[in-house]
C-alpha cells in the first residue's frame, strides 16, 4: 500500500515553481546549512543543490552541518563502547548504524566477529527484556542521538531504575543542536548565513531555544521538513529573510511541529538527563552541548560502572569529516573519498551512517557523475544499506 501524502511533496512541477520563486527573490549569493542528516540525504538524493545551481543566476549553496548523530559521536566515546563491549559479562546493545563506525582500532562488527556479545536492538526498551532474560549479564545500551532519541533512551533508564534492574546501564552520548549552531556561527571560518533547522528535533523540543540564537547572531533559522518541497520551501523562506535583512525563527514544518514541541517528552528527558559539555567528532568540545545522567540515576551510568573515563584515541590522518561537518568542505573535496574511504572500508563516521554526508554522496553517485536527475528522481550510484534502524 503506498504511503499517503508523500508523492505530493516530491512533485517536480511544484519544485520548479519554488525554485522560480527563489530566483525572483534572490539578488546575491547566499550560503545555507541544513542541520539534519535526513535533509542532507534528501538534498543529494533528489539533486536539489544541483537543481538550484542550474536554475539560479546567483549561487545558493547548501552546505551540510553536523546533523548526523552517528557522525558526531566522539572517537573517545566509540572507543569506550569498544572497551565495554569486549568484557565477557556484557551484552552490548546498539542501533545498527553504530556497528560499522570506525574507532581507533576497528569497529563493533570486528569485535562481534571476535566473540563479543553485541546485539542490534530496534528500541532501547528491548534492553529491559534482555535484562530479565539474562540476570547474570550486564546489559549496556549505547544511547546516542540528538534530542529526537532522548525520550526513548530516558524511558529505558527510568524503567530500569523503577524496576530495580541493576544489570542495565547506558553509555550516554547525546548531543544537542542549538549549541552546535552557536559554535558554527562563532567560528572564524564560518561561511553560513542561514539555517534549515531540524524538524524531528524540534518536534520533541520545540524551537524556542533557537530564537535567542537567531537574534544574537542575526541569522534566519527556518525549521524544515525532509521532503524535496519542504527543503525548497525552507530555502525560499530563508532567502526571503536574508534579502529583507531579517533574522527570526520560522516554522516550515507546521504540519508536524509547533513552537513548544512535546511537553511530556521534554519533561521525561529533563527528569533523567542534565546538560553537560560534550566532545563532537571532528568538531571538538562544545560547552553544554550534550546530556549526562542525573545523579539519582548514576548507578545506570556505564562509564561509571565500567570505569572507562580515560581512553587513548587514534583518528585517521586522511579523514576530513570535521571540515565537512562544519560546512567548510564537501565530501568530494576529500582525496580519500570513494577510493581509500568507502562504505565498506570507511575512514570516518560520515561515510558509515545512514545520515552521513559522505555516505549520501557515495550512495547517489556524486563521485561517479557530475549531474543528478533533479528533484523528483534519484541519482544513480551504489547504495549500501545499513544494518538496523538509524539513530536520529
C-alpha positions, 0 to 999 in steps of 0.5 A: 500500500503506498504511503499517503501524502508523500508523492505530493511533496516530491512533485517536480512541477511544484519544485520548479515553481519554488525554485522560480520563486527563489530566483525572483527573490534572490539578488546575491549569493547566499550560503545555507546549512541544513542541520539534519542528516535526513535533509542532507540525504534528501538534498543529494538524493533528489539533486536539489543543490544541483537543481538550484545551481542550474536554475539560479543566476546567483549561487545558493549553496547548501552546505551540510552541518553536523546533523548526523548523530552517528557522525558526531559521536566522539572517537573517545566515546566509540572507543569506550563502547569498544572497551565495554563491549569486549568484557565477557559479562556484557551484552552490548546493545546498539542501533545498527548504524553504530556497528560499522563506525570506525574507532581507533582500532576497528569497529563493533562488527570486528569485535562481534566477529571476535566473540563479543556479545553485541546485539542490534536492538530496534528500541532501547526498551528491548534492553529491559527484556534482555535484562530479565532474560539474562540476570547474570549479564550486564546489559549496556545500551549505547544511547546516542542521538540528538534530542529526537532519541532522548525520550526513548533512551530516558524511558529505558533508564527510568524503567530500569531504575523503577524496576530495580534492574541493576544489570542495565546501564547506558553509555550516554552520548547525546548531543544537542543542536542549538549549541552546535549552531552557536559554535558554527556561527562563532567560528572564524571560518564560518561561511553560513548565513542561514539555517534549515533547522531540524524538524524531528528535533524540534518536534520533541523540543520545540524551537524556542531555544533557537530564537535567542540564537537567531537574534544574537547572531542575526541569522534566519533559522527556518525549521524544515521538513525532509521532503524535496518541497519542504527543503525548497520551501525552507530555502525560499523562506530563508532567502526571503529573510536574508534579502529583507535583512531579517533574522527570526525563527520560522516554522516550515514544518507546521504540519508536524511541529509547533513552537513548544514541541512535546511537553511530556517528552521534554519533561521525561528527558529533563527528569533523567538527563542534565546538560553537560559539555560534550566532545563532537567528532571532528568538531571538538568540545562544545560547552553544554552541548550534550546530556549526562545522567542525573545523579539519582540515576548514576548507578545506570551510568556505564562509564561509571560502572565500567570505569572507562573515563580515560581512553587513548584515541587514534583518528585517521590522518586522511579523514576530513569529516570535521571540515565537512561537518562544519560546512567548510568542505564537501565530501568530494573535496576529500582525496580519500573519498570513494577510493581509500574511504568507502562504505565498506572500508570507511575512514570516518563516521560520515561515510558509515551512517545512514545520515552521513554526508559522505555516505549520501554522496557515495550512495547517489553517485556524486563521485561517479557523475557530475549531474543528478536527475533533479528533484523528483528522481534519484541519482544513480550510484551504489547504495549500501544499506545499513544494518538496523534502524538509524539513530536520529 
